[in-house]
Amino acid sequence: MGMKRLTKQRKAVLEVVRQAKGYHPDAAWVYAEVRKRVPRISLGTVYRTLEVLVEEGYLLPLSRPGEALRYEANLDGHLHMLCRHCHEYFDIVHPLPDLVSEVRAKYPELSIERVQVEYQGLCPRCREKHPGNPPSRNTEPSVSQTPHI
């Protein structure tokens, strides 16, 4: 997959997101980190570059209502857990069923491009800080895999 134009700014933005292993940064965080490498880059350039990187398939957007869009550089199939206390995303490495093929077969009139599965609960750090904090009523049973932190 070749980027149309690998400018210094695009390369810096992509590297910063890729190096944020285990962290799913928003544009403001990416901007602060990229400015350490390219001091004259503007926030607008970072936003536009993130959009291009998503369009070209280098990054995946993670969206939650009322929150800033975050970006994922790990394109390998994996799950996410969102901590309901600190609101951080964590990667869960676990084999994914082929949900897209199953749904496409059942609903051929839909044009499904990808599926995003998200678990919600408490991360290990928040669970330790708040041991008496009961699980939310609307959460699924806890996942046996440990998030990569």
Legacy VTK file of the C-alpha trace (Angstrom):
# vtk DataFile Version 3.0
C-alpha trace
ASCII
DATASET POLYDATA
POINTS 149 float
0.000 0.000 0.000
1.777 3.156 -1.136
0.858 6.582 0.111
0.110 9.054 -2.668
2.650 11.573 -1.393
4.853 10.657 1.539
5.519 14.176 2.749
7.590 14.837 5.845
4.399 15.734 7.727
2.515 12.567 6.691
5.457 10.376 7.553
5.789 12.019 10.992
2.053 11.669 11.768
2.003 8.014 10.725
5.149 7.219 12.733
3.780 8.922 15.849
0.528 6.949 15.743
2.362 3.695 15.007
4.769 4.282 17.903
1.884 4.864 20.319
1.621 1.098 20.881
-1.151 0.229 23.275
-2.417 3.803 23.178
-5.089 5.080 20.828
-4.312 8.788 20.431
-6.575 11.628 19.420
-5.525 14.411 17.034
-4.465 16.774 19.849
-2.044 14.179 21.265
-0.709 13.386 17.783
-0.234 17.114 17.113
1.760 17.600 20.345
4.011 14.639 19.522
4.508 15.515 15.857
5.489 19.101 16.777
8.535 17.649 18.556
9.690 16.387 15.135
8.171 18.991 12.813
7.845 22.183 14.891
6.089 24.238 12.207
3.284 21.767 11.505
-0.220 23.120 12.097
-3.090 21.424 13.877
-5.096 21.634 10.642
-2.375 19.758 8.772
-2.430 17.020 11.416
-6.226 16.672 11.118
-6.087 16.534 7.309
-3.198 14.068 7.408
-5.060 11.781 9.815
-8.074 11.861 7.463
-5.871 10.921 4.486
-4.204 8.111 6.441
-7.639 6.714 7.336
-8.857 7.029 3.713
-5.747 5.253 2.420
-6.105 2.431 4.946
-3.090 3.147 7.154
-5.147 3.988 10.255
-8.531 3.036 11.655
-10.692 5.615 13.421
-12.180 4.782 16.824
-15.218 6.871 17.582
-17.399 7.275 20.647
-20.276 9.736 20.901
-19.213 12.936 22.650
-15.491 12.112 22.546
-12.630 13.066 20.258
-11.927 10.660 17.418
-9.015 8.361 18.205
-6.754 6.489 15.829
-5.570 2.900 15.628
-2.421 1.897 13.748
-2.683 -1.818 14.542
-4.522 -3.153 11.506
-4.319 -6.795 12.603
-7.664 -8.197 13.656
-8.200 -7.617 17.357
-10.795 -6.464 19.851
-10.966 -3.337 21.972
-11.936 -2.765 25.541
-12.986 0.681 26.677
-12.498 1.374 30.377
-15.670 2.998 31.650
-13.710 4.866 34.321
-10.577 6.289 32.617
-12.050 6.070 29.068
-8.881 4.535 27.606
-8.988 1.894 24.882
-7.034 -1.329 25.317
-6.245 -3.950 22.687
-7.381 -7.508 23.331
-5.648 -10.069 21.157
-8.160 -12.828 20.502
-9.187 -14.664 17.333
-12.067 -12.893 15.631
-14.963 -14.755 14.058
-15.717 -13.767 10.465
-18.754 -11.663 11.357
-18.644 -9.648 8.151
-19.100 -12.735 5.938
-21.901 -14.058 8.119
-23.830 -10.785 8.035
-23.153 -10.246 4.300
-24.595 -13.710 3.602
-27.712 -12.985 5.653
-28.147 -9.393 4.396
-26.785 -9.252 0.824
-28.445 -5.877 0.237
-26.068 -4.237 2.744
-22.616 -3.018 1.779
-20.660 -3.896 4.925
-17.017 -2.849 4.945
-15.792 -3.717 8.417
-16.920 -4.644 11.910
-15.805 -3.075 15.171
-16.307 -4.986 18.419
-15.839 -3.173 21.702
-15.926 -4.548 25.220
-16.580 -2.191 28.113
-15.593 -2.522 31.749
-12.711 -1.583 34.017
-9.044 -1.771 33.071
-6.665 -3.389 35.578
-5.461 0.000 36.912
-8.983 1.346 37.513
-10.184 -1.967 38.900
-7.335 -1.833 41.427
-8.090 1.814 42.342
-11.822 1.153 42.688
-12.173 -2.438 43.966
-15.691 -1.899 45.317
-16.926 -0.304 42.095
-19.571 -2.739 40.809
-19.783 -3.543 37.111
-22.246 -1.516 35.060
-25.654 -3.129 34.617
-25.364 -3.106 30.827
-21.950 -4.757 30.526
-21.253 -8.236 29.269
-19.351 -10.740 31.435
-15.665 -9.937 31.787
-13.201 -11.053 29.135
-10.620 -13.654 30.122
-7.841 -12.055 28.070
-5.645 -9.398 29.642
-5.574 -6.090 27.754
-2.186 -4.986 26.421
-1.309 -1.982 28.532
LINES 1 150
149 0 1 2 3 4 5 6 7 8 9 10 11 12 13 14 15 16 17 18 19 20 21 22 23 24 25 26 27 28 29 30 31 32 33 34 35 36 37 38 39 40 41 42 43 44 45 46 47 48 49 50 51 52 53 54 55 56 57 58 59 60 61 62 63 64 65 66 67 68 69 70 71 72 73 74 75 76 77 78 79 80 81 82 83 84 85 86 87 88 89 90 91 92 93 94 95 96 97 98 99 100 101 102 103 104 105 106 107 108 109 110 111 112 113 114 115 116 117 118 119 120 121 122 123 124 125 126 127 128 129 130 131 132 133 134 135 136 137 138 139 140 141 142 143 144 145 146 147 148
